[in-house]
Amino acid sequence: INAEYGHTVNNLFQQKLYDARNFNELAEELRKMPGAPKTWLNPHKSIFGGMYDVNVIMAAVHKQGYQCTWFDVRKDVRSIDLDSLLGIILHTSDYYYLFRSKHWSCIRKVKDKY
């Protein structure tokens, strides 16, 4: 599921909580935070529409009262306590000829299974 307009976060919570307007508002809030770089383009969303960076996704999850923990390939995957998670949000990239396609996906725990 693409993270366009919040689909990945909606998938995590199994309900429609976010749409394009909500994610645009979150991206704008992040852009206006004290200490954020002053830029003409919003660094938290793609100019091509629909794709948002991890900060917007984490802000959306935090607004629902949940904590996000950043994890990357430099850490040992065995350090993840799967029992304490609601789900996992993944960011992947694929290459199509000269273009790179980025994609956000969610793996949701249902009845203690992923």
Secondary structure, 3 states (H helix, E strand, C coil): CCCHHHHHHHHHHCCCCCCHHHHHHHHHHHHCCCCCCCCCCCCCECCCCCCECHHHHHHHHHHCCCCCCCCCCCCCHHHCCHHHCCEEEEEEEEEECCEEEEEEEEEECECCEC
